[in-house]
Amino acid sequence: MRRIVPLAALALAVVATPIVLAQGGSAPGAPDKTRVTAGTYAADAGHTMVVWEVDHLGFSKYTGIFGDVTGTLVIDPKNLAAAKVDVTIPVAKVTTASA
């Protein structure tokens, strides 16, 4: 009997989620789009990094970091399709474990 209860809860969640979303609600834990303010946001170069990783034939992973990344995000929550992202990654600023 105990196994039926979790399965019933899962089935209810699977059925209820599309209904809630169709009624304009949001799934639990989903970001609240009404809290997004339209505008242009700038990346803070001192606190933005791009981390990359290369798998070396499955034996080891080589990781590097690009710092001083700059960029902007232009967003209007009423027109998300028109959002624009512009990012500049200075390749000369790469940091790796070896040259």
PLY file of the C-alpha trace (Angstrom):
ply
format ascii 1.0
element vertex 99
property float x
property float y
property float z
element edge 98
property int vertex1
property int vertex2
end_header
0.00 0.00 0.00
2.86 2.42 0.72
4.10 2.24 -2.89
0.72 3.31 -4.23
0.76 6.64 -2.37
4.01 7.94 -3.96
2.87 6.74 -7.40
-0.48 8.46 -6.92
1.30 11.69 -5.91
3.55 11.48 -8.95
0.58 10.85 -11.24
-1.25 13.84 -9.75
1.80 16.07 -10.28
2.14 14.96 -13.91
-1.54 15.64 -14.59
-1.81 18.89 -12.57
1.31 20.68 -13.84
0.06 21.28 -17.43
-3.29 22.43 -16.07
-1.67 24.96 -13.72
0.58 26.25 -16.49
-2.34 26.52 -18.92
-4.22 28.66 -16.39
-1.37 31.16 -16.27
0.26 29.88 -13.12
3.80 28.67 -12.84
5.32 25.42 -11.74
6.72 25.35 -8.20
10.27 26.73 -8.18
9.91 28.43 -11.57
11.33 31.97 -11.83
8.80 34.74 -11.37
8.90 36.65 -14.69
6.93 39.54 -13.17
9.98 40.45 -11.08
12.16 41.11 -14.15
12.66 44.80 -14.83
13.12 45.85 -18.44
16.42 47.47 -19.25
20.04 47.00 -20.18
22.19 45.02 -17.77
26.00 45.02 -17.89
28.29 42.18 -16.87
30.78 43.09 -14.17
34.18 42.29 -15.72
35.75 41.82 -12.29
33.24 39.15 -11.34
32.54 37.42 -14.66
34.48 34.41 -15.94
34.07 31.93 -18.74
35.32 28.48 -17.77
36.07 25.89 -20.44
37.16 22.29 -20.37
38.73 19.92 -22.91
38.65 16.15 -22.43
42.09 14.71 -23.28
41.16 11.34 -24.84
39.25 10.37 -21.69
42.43 10.34 -19.58
42.30 13.81 -18.10
40.44 17.07 -18.36
42.21 20.32 -19.15
40.48 23.44 -17.81
40.97 27.11 -18.55
39.41 30.40 -17.57
38.85 33.60 -19.50
38.67 36.66 -17.24
37.73 40.30 -17.79
34.63 39.25 -19.74
32.35 42.15 -20.62
28.88 42.21 -22.03
25.33 43.44 -21.91
21.86 41.96 -21.76
18.96 43.98 -23.13
15.64 42.53 -22.00
11.97 43.41 -21.86
9.88 40.77 -20.07
6.90 41.75 -22.24
8.88 40.92 -25.40
11.36 38.16 -24.56
11.85 37.31 -28.24
13.58 40.69 -28.72
16.13 40.09 -25.93
19.74 40.68 -26.98
23.00 39.46 -25.46
26.40 40.85 -26.42
29.47 39.29 -24.78
33.17 39.97 -25.40
35.65 37.33 -24.24
39.27 38.54 -24.40
41.16 35.45 -25.61
44.50 36.98 -24.57
43.29 36.89 -20.94
43.11 33.07 -20.80
44.44 31.39 -17.66
45.53 27.74 -17.84
47.64 25.37 -15.76
50.43 25.34 -18.33
51.43 27.37 -21.35
0 1
1 2
2 3
3 4
4 5
5 6
6 7
7 8
8 9
9 10
10 11
11 12
12 13
13 14
14 15
15 16
16 17
17 18
18 19
19 20
20 21
21 22
22 23
23 24
24 25
25 26
26 27
27 28
28 29
29 30
30 31
31 32
32 33
33 34
34 35
35 36
36 37
37 38
38 39
39 40
40 41
41 42
42 43
43 44
44 45
45 46
46 47
47 48
48 49
49 50
50 51
51 52
52 53
53 54
54 55
55 56
56 57
57 58
58 59
59 60
60 61
61 62
62 63
63 64
64 65
65 66
66 67
67 68
68 69
69 70
70 71
71 72
72 73
73 74
74 75
75 76
76 77
77 78
78 79
79 80
80 81
81 82
82 83
83 84
84 85
85 86
86 87
87 88
88 89
89 90
90 91
91 92
92 93
93 94
94 95
95 96
96 97
97 98
